[in-house]
């Protein structure tokens, strides 16, 4: 059995409930199998990711922690 076949079997086991899995893990397995079967590939939406990247690059994630620390004292 090749690695690809093992992964596909693992996904089918997760989807069918043979391997206990959470809802989101099952969704990921279903999406993976659908992609392999030739349906449209799942594309991560990048529209909202720039906001978080700007916040991290400006250091605002650190400033909010520091601000909360100084407000407590």
C-alpha positions as CSV (number, residue, x, y, z in Angstrom):
1,X,0.0,0.0,0.0
2,X,1.4,3.4,-1.0
3,X,1.5,6.4,1.2
4,X,-1.3,8.0,-0.8
5,X,-3.5,4.9,-0.4
6,X,-2.8,4.8,3.3
7,X,-3.9,8.5,3.7
8,X,-7.0,7.9,1.6
9,X,-7.9,4.9,3.8
10,X,-7.3,7.0,6.9
11,X,-9.6,9.7,5.6
12,X,-12.3,7.2,4.8
13,X,-11.9,5.6,8.3
14,X,-12.3,9.0,9.9
15,X,-15.3,9.9,7.8
16,X,-17.1,6.6,8.5
17,X,-16.4,6.8,12.2
18,X,-13.9,3.8,12.5
19,X,-11.4,6.3,13.8
20,X,-12.9,8.8,16.4
21,X,-12.5,12.3,14.9
22,X,-13.8,15.7,15.6
23,X,-16.2,17.5,13.3
24,X,-13.6,19.8,11.7
25,X,-11.2,16.9,11.2
26,X,-13.9,15.0,9.4
27,X,-14.5,18.1,7.2
28,X,-10.8,18.3,6.4
29,X,-10.8,14.6,5.4
30,X,-13.9,15.1,3.2
31,X,-12.3,18.1,1.5
32,X,-9.1,16.2,0.9
33,X,-10.9,13.2,-0.6
34,X,-13.0,15.5,-2.8
35,X,-9.9,17.3,-4.0
36,X,-8.3,14.0,-5.0
37,X,-11.4,12.9,-6.8
38,X,-11.1,15.9,-9.1
39,X,-13.6,18.4,-7.7
40,X,-12.6,22.0,-7.5
41,X,-9.6,22.5,-5.2
42,X,-10.3,24.3,-2.0
43,X,-8.7,27.7,-1.9
44,X,-8.0,29.6,1.3
45,X,-9.7,33.0,1.2
46,X,-7.0,35.6,1.6
47,X,-9.3,38.7,1.8
48,X,-9.1,39.0,5.6
49,X,-5.6,37.8,6.2
50,X,-4.0,41.1,5.5
51,X,-5.5,42.8,8.5
52,X,-3.9,40.3,10.9
53,X,-0.6,40.5,9.2
54,X,-0.6,44.3,9.4
55,X,-1.5,44.1,13.1
56,X,1.3,41.7,13.8
57,X,3.9,43.7,11.7
58,X,3.0,46.9,13.5
59,X,3.5,45.3,16.9
60,X,-0.1,46.0,18.0
61,X,-0.4,42.5,19.5
62,X,2.3,43.5,21.9
63,X,1.0,46.9,22.6
64,X,-2.4,45.6,23.6
65,X,-0.8,43.2,26.1
66,X,1.3,46.0,27.5
67,X,-1.6,48.4,27.7
68,X,-3.7,45.9,29.7
69,X,-0.7,45.3,32.0
70,X,-0.3,49.0,32.8
71,X,-4.0,49.5,33.3
72,X,-4.1,46.9,36.0
73,X,-1.3,48.6,38.0
